[in-house]
Amino acid sequence: MPTDSVVHQLAVRVGNKLREMRLLLATAESCTGGMIATAVTDISGSSGWFERGFVTYSNQAKTE
């Protein structure tokens, strides 16, 4: 499992590239339990390139 600092650095790089290309990020997570959304929203200004995230964890919710 990557360290928090590695995840943070990757999120910053992704955010910079998305901003540069004028794109938005949307995520769908399950086993990560929202880890991606947390890493992204910990970055100041990420609301400029992070549109939304969904965390669907239970098997019932995934089926629905």
Buried (B, 14 or more C-beta within 10 A) or exposed (E): EEEEEEBBEEBBEBBEEBBEEEEEBEBEBBEEEBBBBBBBBEBEEBEEBBEEBEBEEEEEEEEE
